[in-house]
Amino acid sequence: MALISGRLCQVLAVITGTLTVISDGMHYGWSSPIVPLLQSPQSPIPISESDVLWLENCLMFGGIAGLFLTMYLLDKVGRKRTMLIAAVENLIAWVLIATATTPEVLLVARFISGIAADVNFVAAPVYIAEIADKEIRGRLSSLINIFSLLGVVLIYSVGPFVSITISSAIGMGFLVTELLTFSSMPESPHYLLVRQKPEAARESLKVLRNVDVDDELRELTEVVERENACRGRPFDLIKVKSYRKAILIMTVLNFGQHFTGLSVMIMNLHIILEEAGSSIKTNTAAIEFSLLMVAACIITMFLIDLLGRRVLLTTSSVLTGISLLVLGVYFAIKNAGGNTRDYTWIPVASLMVYAIVHKIGLGSIPIVVTAELFPTNIKAVGCTVADSIYVIASASSIFVFHYMLRQFGMHAPIFLFAACSILVGLFVIFFLPETKGKTLEQIQQMLKGESDANSETTKLLSPVGETDEDYGAVINTQAGP
Protein backbone atom coordinates (compact mmCIF):
# COMPACT_ATOMS: atom_id res chain seq x y z
CA MET A 1 0.00 0.00 0.00
CA ALA A 2 3.02 2.29 0.27
CA LEU A 3 2.80 2.92 -3.48
CA ILE A 4 -0.85 3.98 -3.23
CA SER A 5 -1.85 6.76 -0.89
CA GLY A 6 -4.00 9.84 -0.51
CA ARG A 7 -7.33 10.16 -2.26
CA LEU A 8 -6.37 7.49 -4.79
CA CYS A 9 -6.14 5.06 -1.89
CA GLN A 10 -9.51 6.22 -0.56
CA VAL A 11 -11.14 5.66 -3.95
CA LEU A 12 -9.55 2.24 -4.42
CA ALA A 13 -10.45 1.18 -0.89
CA VAL A 14 -14.08 2.12 -1.47
CA ILE A 15 -14.29 0.47 -4.91
CA THR A 16 -12.64 -2.79 -3.84
CA GLY A 17 -14.52 -2.82 -0.53
CA THR A 18 -17.95 -2.40 -2.10
CA LEU A 19 -17.74 -5.02 -4.85
CA THR A 20 -19.87 -7.15 -2.53
CA VAL A 21 -22.64 -4.59 -3.02
CA ILE A 22 -22.85 -5.59 -6.71
CA SER A 23 -23.43 -9.15 -5.55
CA ASP A 24 -26.02 -7.90 -3.03
CA GLY A 25 -27.85 -6.15 -5.87
CA MET A 26 -27.84 -9.37 -7.88
CA HIS A 27 -29.39 -11.20 -4.93
CA TYR A 28 -31.98 -8.43 -4.52
CA GLY A 29 -33.14 -8.68 -8.11
CA TRP A 30 -32.53 -12.45 -8.42
CA SER A 31 -36.13 -13.61 -7.97
CA SER A 32 -37.49 -11.51 -10.85
CA PRO A 33 -35.75 -13.35 -13.74
CA ILE A 34 -35.04 -16.66 -11.97
CA VAL A 35 -38.47 -17.54 -10.51
CA PRO A 36 -40.08 -17.80 -13.99
CA LEU A 37 -37.26 -20.16 -14.95
CA LEU A 38 -37.83 -22.29 -11.84
CA GLN A 39 -41.57 -22.46 -12.59
CA SER A 40 -41.09 -23.45 -16.23
CA PRO A 41 -41.27 -27.05 -17.50
CA GLN A 42 -37.50 -26.94 -18.04
CA SER A 43 -36.86 -25.99 -14.41
CA PRO A 44 -33.74 -27.58 -12.88
CA ILE A 45 -35.41 -27.25 -9.46
CA PRO A 46 -39.22 -27.40 -9.63
CA ILE A 47 -40.85 -25.08 -7.08
CA SER A 48 -44.37 -24.44 -5.83
CA GLU A 49 -46.21 -21.14 -5.39
CA SER A 50 -45.47 -21.20 -1.65
CA ASP A 51 -41.77 -21.67 -2.47
CA VAL A 52 -41.88 -18.46 -4.51
CA LEU A 53 -43.17 -16.49 -1.53
CA TRP A 54 -40.48 -17.91 0.73
CA LEU A 55 -37.72 -17.30 -1.82
CA GLU A 56 -38.61 -13.61 -1.79
CA ASN A 57 -39.13 -13.31 1.97
CA CYS A 58 -36.06 -15.28 3.10
CA LEU A 59 -33.85 -12.45 1.91
CA MET A 60 -35.67 -10.09 4.28
CA PHE A 61 -35.65 -12.60 7.13
CA GLY A 62 -31.91 -12.99 6.71
CA GLY A 63 -31.52 -9.23 6.92
CA ILE A 64 -33.36 -9.16 10.24
CA ALA A 65 -31.32 -12.08 11.59
CA GLY A 66 -28.11 -10.34 10.55
CA LEU A 67 -28.78 -7.33 12.78
CA PHE A 68 -27.29 -8.89 15.89
CA LEU A 69 -24.28 -10.27 14.03
CA THR A 70 -23.65 -6.83 12.54
CA MET A 71 -23.70 -5.10 15.94
CA TYR A 72 -21.11 -7.55 17.24
CA LEU A 73 -18.77 -7.62 14.25
CA LEU A 74 -18.59 -3.89 13.55
CA ASP A 75 -17.10 -3.00 16.93
CA LYS A 76 -15.31 -6.25 17.75
CA VAL A 77 -13.46 -7.14 14.55
CA GLY A 78 -13.49 -3.78 12.75
CA ARG A 79 -15.10 -2.17 9.74
CA LYS A 80 -12.77 -3.70 7.14
CA ARG A 81 -12.90 -7.27 8.45
CA THR A 82 -16.66 -7.07 8.80
CA MET A 83 -16.93 -6.18 5.11
CA LEU A 84 -14.68 -9.14 4.24
CA ILE A 85 -16.82 -11.46 6.36
CA ALA A 86 -19.89 -10.23 4.45
CA ALA A 87 -18.10 -11.12 1.20
CA VAL A 88 -17.45 -14.66 2.44
CA GLU A 89 -21.10 -15.04 3.48
CA ASN A 90 -22.21 -13.83 0.08
CA LEU A 91 -19.82 -16.24 -1.62
CA ILE A 92 -21.29 -19.15 0.34
CA ALA A 93 -24.79 -18.11 -0.74
CA TRP A 94 -23.83 -18.17 -4.44
CA VAL A 95 -22.13 -21.57 -4.07
CA LEU A 96 -25.31 -22.98 -2.54
CA ILE A 97 -27.47 -21.50 -5.31
CA ALA A 98 -25.16 -22.84 -8.02
CA THR A 99 -25.15 -26.36 -6.57
CA ALA A 100 -28.74 -26.51 -5.26
CA THR A 101 -30.92 -29.45 -6.22
CA THR A 102 -33.86 -28.74 -3.89
CA PRO A 103 -35.90 -25.63 -3.00
CA GLU A 104 -34.76 -25.95 0.62
CA VAL A 105 -31.14 -25.29 -0.36
CA LEU A 106 -32.21 -22.20 -2.28
CA LEU A 107 -34.08 -20.94 0.79
CA VAL A 108 -30.99 -21.36 2.95
CA ALA A 109 -28.91 -19.54 0.34
CA ARG A 110 -31.37 -16.65 0.19
CA PHE A 111 -31.36 -16.42 3.99
CA ILE A 112 -27.55 -16.29 4.09
CA SER A 113 -27.48 -13.66 1.36
CA GLY A 114 -29.87 -11.57 3.46
CA ILE A 115 -27.50 -11.79 6.42
CA ALA A 116 -24.57 -10.78 4.22
CA ALA A 117 -26.48 -7.84 2.76
CA ASP A 118 -27.40 -6.55 6.22
CA VAL A 119 -23.81 -6.80 7.46
CA ASN A 120 -22.43 -5.13 4.37
CA PHE A 121 -24.96 -2.31 4.09
CA VAL A 122 -24.14 -1.28 7.66
CA ALA A 123 -20.37 -1.74 7.56
CA ALA A 124 -19.68 -0.18 4.15
CA PRO A 125 -21.25 3.26 4.81
CA VAL A 126 -19.51 3.43 8.19
CA TYR A 127 -16.14 2.53 6.67
CA ILE A 128 -16.51 5.10 3.90
CA ALA A 129 -17.60 7.86 6.28
CA GLU A 130 -14.56 7.22 8.50
CA ILE A 131 -11.83 7.00 5.84
CA ALA A 132 -12.93 9.57 3.25
CA ASP A 133 -12.08 13.25 3.11
CA LYS A 134 -15.16 15.32 3.85
CA GLU A 135 -14.99 16.90 0.38
CA ILE A 136 -15.52 13.55 -1.39
CA ARG A 137 -17.29 11.54 1.34
CA GLY A 138 -20.71 11.96 -0.24
CA ARG A 139 -19.53 10.97 -3.70
CA LEU A 140 -17.77 7.86 -2.48
CA SER A 141 -20.77 6.87 -0.36
CA SER A 142 -22.94 7.15 -3.47
CA LEU A 143 -21.01 4.23 -4.99
CA ILE A 144 -22.97 1.92 -2.67
CA ASN A 145 -26.22 2.77 -4.46
CA ILE A 146 -24.61 2.66 -7.89
CA PHE A 147 -23.02 -0.75 -7.35
CA SER A 148 -26.22 -2.16 -5.86
CA LEU A 149 -28.22 -1.09 -8.90
CA LEU A 150 -25.51 -2.39 -11.25
CA GLY A 151 -26.08 -5.75 -9.60
CA VAL A 152 -29.81 -5.49 -10.32
CA VAL A 153 -29.12 -4.53 -13.95
CA LEU A 154 -26.69 -7.43 -14.26
CA ILE A 155 -29.05 -10.13 -12.98
CA TYR A 156 -31.92 -8.71 -15.08
CA SER A 157 -29.66 -8.80 -18.14
CA VAL A 158 -28.14 -12.27 -17.77
CA GLY A 159 -30.60 -14.13 -15.51
CA PRO A 160 -33.23 -14.92 -18.18
CA PHE A 161 -30.63 -16.06 -20.74
CA VAL A 162 -28.04 -18.17 -18.89
CA SER A 163 -28.15 -21.02 -16.43
CA ILE A 164 -28.43 -20.50 -12.68
CA THR A 165 -24.89 -21.86 -12.32
CA ILE A 166 -23.43 -19.27 -14.70
CA SER A 167 -25.28 -16.32 -13.14
CA SER A 168 -24.08 -17.51 -9.73
CA ALA A 169 -20.50 -17.74 -11.01
CA ILE A 170 -20.72 -14.11 -12.14
CA GLY A 171 -21.72 -13.10 -8.62
CA MET A 172 -18.86 -15.14 -7.18
CA GLY A 173 -16.38 -13.32 -9.41
CA PHE A 174 -17.02 -9.97 -7.72
CA LEU A 175 -16.61 -11.51 -4.27
CA VAL A 176 -13.35 -13.28 -5.05
CA THR A 177 -12.01 -10.03 -6.49
CA GLU A 178 -12.92 -8.15 -3.30
CA LEU A 179 -11.31 -10.77 -1.06
CA LEU A 180 -8.08 -10.57 -3.07
CA THR A 181 -7.87 -6.76 -3.30
CA PHE A 182 -9.64 -5.21 -0.33
CA SER A 183 -7.64 -7.30 2.16
CA SER A 184 -4.64 -5.02 1.61
CA MET A 185 -6.54 -1.77 2.18
CA PRO A 186 -6.23 0.21 5.44
CA GLU A 187 -8.61 -0.13 8.37
CA SER A 188 -10.62 2.86 9.56
CA PRO A 189 -8.42 5.11 11.74
CA HIS A 190 -11.50 5.91 13.84
CA TYR A 191 -11.92 2.25 14.68
CA LEU A 192 -8.22 1.79 15.45
CA LEU A 193 -8.31 4.68 17.90
CA VAL A 194 -11.40 3.25 19.54
CA ARG A 195 -9.48 -0.02 19.98
CA GLN A 196 -6.59 1.98 21.51
CA LYS A 197 -4.15 1.43 18.64
CA PRO A 198 -2.82 4.94 18.00
CA GLU A 199 0.23 3.88 16.00
CA ALA A 200 -1.85 1.73 13.70
CA ALA A 201 -4.27 4.65 13.33
CA ARG A 202 -1.36 6.93 12.41
CA GLU A 203 -0.14 4.53 9.73
CA SER A 204 -3.67 4.18 8.36
CA LEU A 205 -4.06 7.97 8.17
CA LYS A 206 -0.69 8.34 6.43
CA VAL A 207 -1.81 6.01 3.68
CA LEU A 208 -5.26 7.57 3.39
CA ARG A 209 -4.15 11.21 3.43
CA ASN A 210 -0.59 11.31 2.02
CA VAL A 211 0.07 14.48 4.06
CA ASP A 212 1.19 15.32 7.57
CA VAL A 213 -1.45 13.69 9.76
CA ASP A 214 -0.43 14.93 13.22
CA ASP A 215 -3.18 17.57 13.43
CA GLU A 216 -5.90 15.27 12.13
CA LEU A 217 -4.74 12.42 14.35
CA ARG A 218 -4.81 14.68 17.37
CA GLU A 219 -8.31 15.89 16.47
CA LEU A 220 -9.55 12.34 15.91
CA THR A 221 -8.01 11.21 19.18
CA GLU A 222 -9.78 13.97 21.09
CA VAL A 223 -13.08 13.14 19.41
CA VAL A 224 -12.75 9.42 20.13
CA GLU A 225 -11.74 10.07 23.75
CA ARG A 226 -14.81 12.22 24.29
CA GLU A 227 -17.04 9.67 22.64
CA ASN A 228 -15.49 6.73 24.46
CA ALA A 229 -16.15 8.51 27.74
CA CYS A 230 -19.76 7.74 26.91
CA ARG A 231 -19.78 4.08 25.99
CA GLY A 232 -22.60 3.58 23.53
CA ARG A 233 -25.49 1.41 24.62
CA PRO A 234 -28.76 0.75 22.77
CA PHE A 235 -30.70 2.57 25.48
CA ASP A 236 -28.64 5.71 24.79
CA LEU A 237 -30.40 6.05 21.44
CA ILE A 238 -33.48 7.01 23.44
CA LYS A 239 -31.82 8.79 26.37
CA VAL A 240 -29.43 11.08 24.48
CA LYS A 241 -31.06 13.97 22.63
CA SER A 242 -28.66 14.09 19.68
CA TYR A 243 -29.05 10.34 19.18
CA ARG A 244 -32.82 10.66 19.29
CA LYS A 245 -32.64 13.26 16.54
CA ALA A 246 -30.46 10.95 14.45
CA ILE A 247 -32.88 8.04 14.91
CA LEU A 248 -35.86 10.26 14.04
CA ILE A 249 -34.16 11.42 10.86
CA MET A 250 -33.19 7.88 9.91
CA THR A 251 -36.68 6.55 10.59
CA VAL A 252 -38.35 9.18 8.41
CA LEU A 253 -35.81 8.87 5.59
CA ASN A 254 -35.85 5.06 5.53
CA PHE A 255 -39.63 4.81 5.68
CA GLY A 256 -39.82 7.66 3.18
CA GLN A 257 -37.47 5.84 0.84
CA HIS A 258 -39.75 2.79 0.69
CA PHE A 259 -43.14 4.45 1.11
CA THR A 260 -42.34 6.48 -1.96
CA GLY A 261 -42.18 3.16 -3.81
CA LEU A 262 -38.56 1.97 -4.03
CA SER A 263 -38.94 -1.74 -3.17
CA VAL A 264 -42.40 -1.92 -4.70
CA MET A 265 -41.20 -0.57 -8.02
CA ILE A 266 -38.18 -2.88 -8.24
CA MET A 267 -40.06 -6.02 -7.22
CA ASN A 268 -43.40 -5.35 -8.94
CA LEU A 269 -42.52 -3.40 -12.06
CA HIS A 270 -43.94 -6.11 -14.33
CA ILE A 271 -47.28 -6.05 -12.46
CA ILE A 272 -47.52 -2.26 -12.78
CA LEU A 273 -46.64 -2.28 -16.49
CA GLU A 274 -49.11 -5.07 -17.24
CA GLU A 275 -51.85 -3.25 -15.31
CA ALA A 276 -51.09 -0.12 -17.33
CA GLY A 277 -51.51 -2.03 -20.59
CA SER A 278 -48.00 -1.28 -21.78
CA SER A 279 -46.68 -3.13 -24.81
CA ILE A 280 -43.10 -3.04 -23.53
CA LYS A 281 -41.75 -6.45 -22.51
CA THR A 282 -41.24 -6.87 -18.79
CA ASN A 283 -37.54 -7.77 -19.08
CA THR A 284 -36.86 -4.82 -21.36
CA ALA A 285 -38.70 -2.38 -19.10
CA ALA A 286 -36.91 -3.70 -16.01
CA ILE A 287 -33.50 -3.24 -17.62
CA GLU A 288 -34.32 0.28 -18.85
CA PHE A 289 -35.78 1.23 -15.47
CA SER A 290 -32.72 0.03 -13.57
CA LEU A 291 -30.30 1.59 -16.04
CA LEU A 292 -31.97 4.96 -15.53
CA MET A 293 -31.58 4.51 -11.79
CA VAL A 294 -27.87 3.79 -12.26
CA ALA A 295 -27.50 6.93 -14.37
CA ALA A 296 -29.29 8.97 -11.71
CA CYS A 297 -26.99 7.56 -9.03
CA ILE A 298 -23.93 8.55 -11.03
CA ILE A 299 -25.29 12.07 -11.42
CA THR A 300 -26.00 12.19 -7.69
CA MET A 301 -22.43 11.14 -6.94
CA PHE A 302 -21.20 14.40 -8.48
CA LEU A 303 -23.98 16.62 -7.16
CA ILE A 304 -24.20 15.44 -3.55
CA ASP A 305 -21.10 17.33 -2.36
CA LEU A 306 -21.81 20.27 -4.66
CA LEU A 307 -25.47 20.99 -3.93
CA GLY A 308 -25.77 19.20 -0.60
CA ARG A 309 -28.07 16.54 0.82
CA ARG A 310 -31.03 18.81 1.59
CA VAL A 311 -31.37 20.32 -1.88
CA LEU A 312 -31.26 16.92 -3.60
CA LEU A 313 -33.67 15.31 -1.14
CA THR A 314 -36.16 18.15 -1.38
CA THR A 315 -36.03 18.25 -5.19
CA SER A 316 -36.31 14.48 -5.38
CA SER A 317 -39.30 14.41 -3.02
CA VAL A 318 -41.27 16.99 -5.01
CA LEU A 319 -40.53 15.51 -8.44
CA THR A 320 -41.15 11.96 -7.21
CA GLY A 321 -44.51 13.07 -5.84
CA ILE A 322 -45.45 14.63 -9.18
CA SER A 323 -44.45 11.56 -11.21
CA LEU A 324 -46.41 9.27 -8.87
CA LEU A 325 -49.41 11.61 -8.93
CA VAL A 326 -49.52 11.45 -12.74
CA LEU A 327 -49.21 7.66 -12.59
CA GLY A 328 -51.98 7.46 -9.98
CA VAL A 329 -54.33 9.65 -12.01
CA TYR A 330 -53.81 7.42 -15.05
CA PHE A 331 -54.69 4.29 -13.07
CA ALA A 332 -57.69 6.02 -11.44
CA ILE A 333 -59.09 6.94 -14.86
CA LYS A 334 -58.40 3.45 -16.20
CA ASN A 335 -60.02 1.75 -13.20
CA ALA A 336 -63.07 4.02 -13.55
CA GLY A 337 -63.57 2.72 -17.09
CA GLY A 338 -62.09 5.70 -18.93
CA ASN A 339 -60.49 5.34 -22.35
CA THR A 340 -56.71 5.23 -21.88
CA ARG A 341 -55.83 3.26 -25.02
CA ASP A 342 -54.09 6.22 -26.67
CA TYR A 343 -52.25 7.21 -23.52
CA THR A 344 -50.42 4.03 -22.50
CA TRP A 345 -47.19 5.97 -22.89
CA ILE A 346 -48.04 8.03 -19.80
CA PRO A 347 -47.43 5.31 -17.16
CA VAL A 348 -44.24 4.24 -18.91
CA ALA A 349 -42.99 7.83 -19.03
CA SER A 350 -44.00 8.40 -15.40
CA LEU A 351 -42.12 5.29 -14.28
CA MET A 352 -38.98 6.26 -16.18
CA VAL A 353 -39.12 9.78 -14.73
CA TYR A 354 -39.63 8.22 -11.31
CA ALA A 355 -36.52 6.07 -11.80
CA ILE A 356 -34.43 9.20 -12.29
CA VAL A 357 -35.91 11.68 -9.80
CA HIS A 358 -36.30 9.14 -6.98
CA LYS A 359 -32.69 8.04 -7.22
CA ILE A 360 -31.21 11.55 -7.22
CA GLY A 361 -32.30 11.91 -3.61
CA LEU A 362 -34.81 9.65 -1.88
CA GLY A 363 -33.26 6.48 -3.26
CA SER A 364 -29.61 7.40 -2.72
CA ILE A 365 -28.99 9.86 0.09
CA PRO A 366 -30.48 8.14 3.18
CA ILE A 367 -27.69 5.54 3.25
CA VAL A 368 -25.10 8.35 2.95
CA VAL A 369 -26.61 10.33 5.82
CA THR A 370 -26.94 7.26 8.06
CA ALA A 371 -23.22 6.87 8.65
CA GLU A 372 -22.76 10.63 9.14
CA LEU A 373 -25.25 11.18 11.95
CA PHE A 374 -23.90 8.80 14.61
CA PRO A 375 -20.63 9.31 16.54
CA THR A 376 -18.04 6.54 16.78
CA ASN A 377 -19.10 5.23 20.18
CA ILE A 378 -22.68 4.55 19.09
CA LYS A 379 -22.20 4.16 15.32
CA ALA A 380 -22.46 0.36 15.24
CA VAL A 381 -25.66 0.33 17.30
CA GLY A 382 -27.15 3.36 15.54
CA CYS A 383 -26.44 2.16 12.01
CA THR A 384 -27.73 -1.33 12.85
CA VAL A 385 -30.97 0.15 14.17
CA ALA A 386 -31.22 2.30 11.04
CA ASP A 387 -30.69 -0.80 8.92
CA SER A 388 -33.43 -2.64 10.81
CA ILE A 389 -35.74 0.29 10.13
CA TYR A 390 -34.82 0.03 6.45
CA VAL A 391 -35.73 -3.68 6.36
CA ILE A 392 -39.01 -3.15 8.24
CA ALA A 393 -39.93 -0.21 6.00
CA SER A 394 -39.23 -2.23 2.87
CA ALA A 395 -41.33 -5.21 4.01
CA SER A 396 -44.13 -2.91 5.22
CA SER A 397 -44.33 -0.98 1.96
CA ILE A 398 -44.63 -4.20 -0.05
CA PHE A 399 -47.38 -5.49 2.25
CA VAL A 400 -49.30 -2.20 2.07
CA PHE A 401 -48.95 -2.09 -1.72
CA HIS A 402 -50.42 -5.56 -2.24
CA TYR A 403 -53.19 -5.00 0.32
CA MET A 404 -54.31 -1.69 -1.21
CA LEU A 405 -53.97 -3.13 -4.72
CA ARG A 406 -56.38 -5.95 -3.85
CA GLN A 407 -58.82 -3.76 -1.94
CA PHE A 408 -58.93 -0.55 -3.99
CA GLY A 409 -56.96 -0.91 -7.19
CA MET A 410 -53.54 0.17 -8.45
CA HIS A 411 -54.23 3.89 -8.09
CA ALA A 412 -54.64 3.72 -4.28
CA PRO A 413 -51.09 2.72 -3.27
CA ILE A 414 -49.64 5.01 -5.95
CA PHE A 415 -51.53 7.99 -4.51
CA LEU A 416 -50.32 7.00 -1.01
CA PHE A 417 -46.71 6.96 -2.21
CA ALA A 418 -47.18 10.35 -3.88
CA ALA A 419 -48.49 11.86 -0.62
CA CYS A 420 -45.58 10.35 1.32
CA SER A 421 -43.14 11.94 -1.13
CA ILE A 422 -44.45 15.42 -0.34
CA LEU A 423 -44.41 14.75 3.40
CA VAL A 424 -40.80 13.60 3.26
CA GLY A 425 -39.89 16.77 1.38
CA LEU A 426 -41.46 18.91 4.12
CA PHE A 427 -39.57 16.96 6.79
CA VAL A 428 -36.27 17.52 4.98
CA ILE A 429 -36.91 21.26 4.71
CA PHE A 430 -37.66 21.73 8.40
CA PHE A 431 -35.68 19.04 10.22
CA LEU A 432 -32.72 17.64 8.27
CA PRO A 433 -29.32 19.25 9.00
CA GLU A 434 -27.04 19.82 6.02
CA THR A 435 -23.98 17.57 6.41
CA LYS A 436 -22.22 18.64 3.20
CA GLY A 437 -18.62 19.65 3.90
CA LYS A 438 -18.94 19.00 7.64
CA THR A 439 -16.64 16.81 9.70
CA LEU A 440 -18.27 14.07 11.74
CA GLU A 441 -17.60 16.17 14.85
CA GLN A 442 -19.33 19.22 13.36
CA ILE A 443 -22.34 17.09 12.48
CA GLN A 444 -22.62 15.98 16.10
CA GLN A 445 -22.44 19.61 17.22
CA MET A 446 -25.33 20.41 14.88
CA LEU A 447 -27.44 17.60 16.30
CA LYS A 448 -26.68 18.75 19.84
CA GLY A 449 -27.64 22.31 18.93
CA GLU A 450 -24.23 23.83 19.69
CA SER A 451 -23.81 27.32 18.31
CA ASP A 452 -20.44 26.77 16.64
CA ALA A 453 -21.93 24.29 14.20
CA ASN A 454 -22.64 27.27 11.90
CA SER A 455 -25.84 25.82 10.53
CA GLU A 456 -29.24 27.41 10.13
CA THR A 457 -30.67 23.93 10.41
CA THR A 458 -29.45 23.77 14.00
CA LYS A 459 -32.07 26.37 14.88
CA LEU A 460 -34.74 24.19 13.37
CA LEU A 461 -33.56 21.07 15.16
CA SER A 462 -33.00 22.71 18.53
CA PRO A 463 -35.48 25.30 19.85
CA VAL A 464 -33.99 28.32 21.57
CA GLY A 465 -33.04 27.60 25.13
CA GLU A 466 -32.93 23.83 24.76
CA THR A 467 -29.70 22.24 25.92
CA ASP A 468 -28.21 18.79 25.71
CA GLU A 469 -28.04 18.17 29.45
CA ASP A 470 -29.13 14.57 29.03
CA TYR A 471 -26.09 13.96 26.80
CA GLY A 472 -23.74 15.41 29.36
CA ALA A 473 -25.38 13.38 32.09
CA VAL A 474 -24.67 10.16 30.24
CA ILE A 475 -21.05 11.16 29.75
CA ASN A 476 -20.61 11.97 33.42
CA THR A 477 -22.26 8.81 34.70
CA GLN A 478 -20.27 6.56 32.38
CA ALA A 479 -16.90 8.25 32.59
CA GLY A 480 -14.27 6.18 34.35
CA PRO A 481 -10.78 4.74 34.20
Secondary structure, DSSP 8 states (H G I E B T S, - for coil): -TTS-HHHHHHHHHHHHTHHHHHHHHHHHTHHHHHHHHHSTT-SS---HHHHHHHHHHHHHHHHHHHHHHHHHHHHT-HHHHHHHHHHHHHHHHHHHHH--SHHHHHHHHHHHHHHHHHHHHHHHHHHHHHS-TTTHHHHHHHHHHHHHHHHHHHHHHTTTS-HHHHHHHHHHHHHHHHHHGGGS---HHHHHHTT-HHHHHHHHHHHH-S--HHHHHHHHHHHHHHHTS---TTHHHHSHHHHHHHHHHHHHHHHHHTTTHHHHHHHHHHHHHHHT--S-HHHHHHHHHHHHHHHHHHHHHHHHHH-HHHHHHHHHHHHHHHHHHHHHHHHHHHTT---GGGTHHHHHHHHHHHHHHHTTTTTHHHHHHHHHS-HHHHHHHHHHHHHHHHHHHHHHHHHHHHHHHHH-THHHHHHHHHHHHHHHHHHHHH----TT--HHHHHHHHHT-GGG--HHHHHHS-TT---HHHHHHHHHH---
